[in-house]
Every structure is written in C-alpha cells, then in structure tokens.
Amino acid sequence: MKVLLPSNAAGRQRVMRNAMPIAIFLAISAVALSLPLWSDSAISAFSVFNTVQNASTLGLLALGVGLTIVIGEFDLSSVAMFTFGGLLAVRFGEAQPLLGIAIAMAAGGSIGLLQGQIMSLTGISSVPLTLGGYIVLLGLCHIVASEGILGYANYEPGLWLDAVLPFGFSPRSLIVLAIFVAVWGTLRWTRAGIAIRATGADRRAANASGLSTAKVVTAVFSFSGVCCALGGALFAYSTTAAKYDLGLDPFIAALTAILVGGVDIRGGRGSAMGILLGVMAMSLLDTIFLQLAMPTYLADLLRGGLLLAIVMLQAPDLTSRFVRWRNAAKHR
C-alpha cells in the first residue's frame, strides 16, 4: 500500500507540519527509553510523573500564548499574567482556595479582554501593547507581593492537586489535559475554531466575508488571560508559594513548545493537541537532561539547536528552493 503525499510544496509542508509534533515527541521518547543502553540513567515511574507535572505547569501558559499566535498576534504579557494569577490566588485563597482561583481567572480574563479591545479599537500591534501590559503587570505583582515571596499556609489544595494517580497523572495534570481537550474540540468542530483560524490566516478576507475579527481577537486574548492566570494559580498552590517575578524562562519554554507543536508563527495554523505534544516533548527533554546531569549551557545549546531546526523546516520557501537547487544541479 502506497502512501500518497501532496505533489505541491505547500501540501508537503502542511503534511510535515502536522506530523512534526508527534514525530518529535516519539523521537525524544525513544531517546528517553534508550538511556540505559548508553548511560547509567533510566527513566523511572517518578521521572514520568515529574515530566507530566512539569508539562502541567507549562501547559496552560503555552496554550494561552499559542492561541494568540494562531490568530496572528503575540501576547508578551502572558508570563506576567501567569505570575499575577499565582499571587492573587495565594493572597485571596488561603481560607477558600476556589475563591482565590476565581479571582485570578477573573483578573486574567478582564486584563486579556481589555488588551483585546484596545487592539480592536485602535489597530495597534499586539507586540508593543502586550509589552506595556507585561511591564504594568510586573508592577502589580510587586505591589501584591510587597516585593517578596507570598507563602501559602493552606497545604491541602497543593497536596490534592499533586496526588499521584495511575499512569503518571495527578489531579492538576488531568485538569490541564481536560482544558486542552476542550480547546482542541472547539478548534476542530465548531464555528469558533473556523473563525479563529480565518482571523489568523487572512484578517482582511475574514472581515470581507462578514466575520467580526475584532470580537475573535478580544475573545482569544481574554481566554488566554484566563489560561495563564489559572496556570499560575495552580502552580502557586502546588508549590505553596508565589514569587513576584518568575523571569522570562517560563515564557521562552512555552514559546519553544508552541513551535515544536507545529503552530505557524505567521498565524492561521495550529492545534491544541499539537501544543500539548510540544509541551510534553520539551518537558521530557528536560527530564533527560536532568537524568544525565547535563550542564545548563549544553542543555540550552541543544534546545536552541532544536528550535532553529524546526524554524528552518517551517520556512515557507525552503522546499521549493531545495527543489530548484536540485534540478539546477542535475542540468549542469
């Protein structure tokens, strides 16, 4: 039985983009399973649990940022919203954890809604606007935390969230997985999913067809804020503390996972399951680095090399240029 691939470059690139997340995840999984063959390390049940937990921490941040990229925008304020959500949950949720989470999600949704409306009304690019949002949110984080670390004295929510379940899961990871599945179904089978992709693919054409792209942008940024704030709140409960500044490392890790997951940086293409596979792949890669006690600089070099390779493979004209070069070489 032959597998027929599209004959044109665009079709081949589409197939490659769809296959890339699962291929990368399987390749990294093969490396993890082969560790005992060429090193003194091995992936244990605890390592699997740790990998899934780390993916849960990164997952909602990556999902929020990834959705803004699918609509052709970019949310630089997301990591600050992740931090702010954790601080609000700890500050207001010690006696009532669900209230803290609700306040964090409400704040994230409101701030995302405000940013989306400003973009829709003014036409300003998302990059400078969300950069300003990032700076403002960092200031608010300092105020809420009083420039320190907020401790969370109620240990019960964290213990419940991180309880070990079969197959390496925990309640926290199952919550994150359920959100990914819901978003995947929405993007795949609803009009909202069609509207999101149309907005990212060609906004002028989408507007001309009667689609209100302004509403789509506002809704996606609001949902992104909710995801990031919820992710920060769950992480803060699990660690029983919230810092006023987590740095840019979580954002860089999330963006790398998004690109590994096959999201097109130009917008219009990407799936929640692809992002999830990217998050799992990068989390498993970090577990391998940890098992091998790899120096930080070498781990960064390998991550950066992987990201550069993915960006090169996604280059829109790379395949056609290679074909032209090969044909020219044949006729010399």
N, C-alpha and C positions, 0 to 999 in steps of 0.2 A: 504493500500500500504506500503510495507516494504522498508526501505532504506538500501541497501546492502553496508556494509563497507568492505574494503580490509581485508583479513584474516591474512596477514603477518604484522609484526611490522613496517616494512618500509612503507608499504602502509597506515597503520593507522596514522603514524607520518606525512606523506605527506598530508593526509586529514586534520589533526589537524592544520598543519602549514598554509594551505590555508584558513582554516576557522577562524584562530585565530585573524587576524586583524579586520574583520568585527564583530566578537563576542566581542572583547574588546571595539570597538567603540560603539556598541549597549549597552553594559553594562554601560559604562561611560555616554552615553546619557540618559539611564534610571535613573541613579543617579541624573543627572542634572535636569531632568523633575520632579523628586520626591522631589526636595529641599523644596518646600512649605509645604510638608506633615510632615517634621521633623525639619524644621529650619525656621528662619524668612526671608530667602532669596528666590529669584526666578530668573530664567534665563529670562532676558528681551531681546527685539529686539536689544538693544545696546550691550548686552552681546554676542549675536550671532554674530553681526558684529565684535566685538572685537576679538572673537575666530577665525573667518575666517581671520582677518587681522594678528593676531599672527601666524597663520598657514602659511600665505603667506610669512612672514618674515623668518620662519624656513624652509619652504618647499624646496627651491632650494638648500640650504646647505645640507639638508638631502638627496635630490635626487642625488647630486653630490657624496657625501660620499657613499651612498648606492650602486651606480653603481660600484664604485671601489671595494666594498666588494663582489658584485656578481661575479666579475672576479677573486676573490681570493686574492685581495690586500687590502691596507688600506691607505687612504690619511690623514695624520695628519696635512698637511699644509692647509687644506680646510678652516678652520676658519680664518686663517691669510689672505687667498685669498679673503674671504668674506669682511674682514676689508679693505684690499688693494683696492678692487674694489670700495668700497664706497668712499674712499679717492680720487681715481683717477677721479671718476665721479664728485665729488664736485669740485676738483681742476680745471678740464678742461671743465666742462659742465655748468658753470653758465650762459654764454651767449647762448650756444647751448646745451641743455640737452641731445639730442640724440648723439652728439659728445662725451660727457662725458661717456655715456653708452657704446658707440662703443669702446672707448679707454680702458675702464675697461674690457669689454669682450675680446678684442684682447690681453690684458695683461694676463688675466686668461687662455685663450686658449694657448698662447705661453708658459707660465710657466708650464702648465699641459703637453703640448707636450714635453717640454724639460725633465721633470721628467720621462715621459713615455719612451722616447728614451734612457735615461740613464739606466733605469731598463732593457730595452730590450737588450741593447748592452753589459751591464756588468753583468747582472744576479743578481744585488744587490737587497736585500729585500726592499719593499716599505716603511717599517716602519722607518729604520734609514734614508733613503733618504728623505722622506717627513718630518721627524722631522727636518732635516737640512734645508729643504725648509721652514718650519714653522719659524725657527729662522731667516733665511735670510729675509723672507717677513716681519717679525715684525720689523727688522731693516729698511727696506724700508718704512714701514708705519711711523716710527718715522721721517724719512727724509722728506717724502711728507707732513706730518702734522706739521713739525717743532716742534715735541714733544708737540703738543697742540691739540685743537679741531678745525676742519675747519668748519666754518659756511657757509651756502648756502643761499645767499640773494635772489635767484630766487624762490619765493614761489609757482609759478604757477604749476610746474610739480608735486609737492607734493600734492597740492590741487586737481589736476586732478586724480592722482593715488589713492587717498584715498576718492574720492567722493562716497557717499552712493548710492548703487544701490539696486534693489529689491532682496529679499531673503538673505540679509546679505552680498552680494558681493560688490566689488569695482573693478575699472579697474585693480588695482595691483593684486588682488586675481584672476581675470579672466585671466590675463597674465600668472600667475603661473600655474593655472589649465590647460590652453592650452598647456603649456610645458609638464606637467605631462601626459596629454592625448596623445601627440605626441610620447613621450618616451614609454608609455605603448603600443601603436600600433606598434612601431618599435620592441620592445622586443617580442611581441606576434606573429606578422605576417610577419616578414622579416628575411632574412638570417643573417642580422647583429645581431638580437636577438638570433638566434641559436648559432652564433659564440661567443657571449658574455657569454652565459650560458655554452657552451662547454669549453671555456677557464677557467672558474671558477671551473667547475666540475672535469676536469682531463686534465691538460695542456699537459702532455706528449701524451696522447691519441689523443688530438686535433691536436697536431703537427704531429703525425704519420699519421693522416687522411688527411694531406695536408693543414690544416688551419694555417695561419700565426698569431699565438697568439701574437707575438710581435707587429704587427700592431693593433690588438684589444686592447691590453693594452695601447698603445700610444694614440689611438683614444679616449678611455674611459677616460683617465686622462686629455686629452685636453678638452673634453666635460665637465668633472667635473669642471675644472678650469673656463670654461665659465659660468656654472650654478652658482658657488659660487660667482664669480665676479659680475654677473648680479643681484643676490640676494642682495649683499651688496650695489650695486649702487641704486637699487630701494628703499631699506631701508633708505639709506642716503638721497635720495630726499624726502622721506616721512617725515623724522624727521628734515629735513633742516639742518643737521649737520653730520659730520663724525669724529669719535674718532680714535686715533692711536692704541688703544688696547681695544678690547671688552672682553678680558678674554677667559676662556675656557667654560663658561656656555653655549653659543650657540652650541658649538661642542658636549657637553655632552647631551644636549637636543635633538640634531639631531640624535645622535647615539642611544639614547633611543627610539626615534620614529622609527628608522630603524628596530630595533629588535622587537618592538611592531608590526611593519608592516610585520613581517614574513620573513625578509631577513636572510638567513643562514650565520652565521659568517664564516663558512668554505668555502663559495663561491658556485657558481653554481645555487643557488636558490634565487628567489626574484622577485618582480614585482613593477612597478611604482605605480600602484593603491594601493598595499599593503603599500608602503611607505607613500603615501598620506593619507591613513586611519590612519596609525600610527601617522603622524603629526597632523591630526585633533583630534585624541583621546587625545594626550598629551596636545594640546592646550586647548581642552575642560576641561581636568582635571585641568589645571592651572586656568581656569575661575572659576571652582567650588571652588578651594582653595581660590581664591580672594573673591568670594561671601561670603564664610564662615569666611573670615578674619583669615585664619589658619596661625599659626606661621610658619616661614620658615623652622625651623628644623623638624617640623612634616610633612610638605609637602615633604621635602627631604626624610624622612623615608618612606613615602607611595610610592613615585616614585621609590626609591631603592628597596622596597619590591616587587613592581610590576615587575620591571626588573629582579630581582632574580627568581621570579616565572616563568617568560617567558623563561629564560635561562634553568631552570630546566626542563621545559616541552619540550624544544627542544633538550635535551640531547639525543644522538643517541641510547644509550643502556638502557635508563630509562624504556621504556615499556617492553622490553624483560626481564630485571632484575625483574620487578614487577611481570610479569607472572611466572617466575621461583620461586620467593619467595612464590607466592600464591599457586602454585602447590605443592611446598615442604610442605607448611603449611597444605594442605589437606591430605597429606600422613603420617602426623605424628600420 
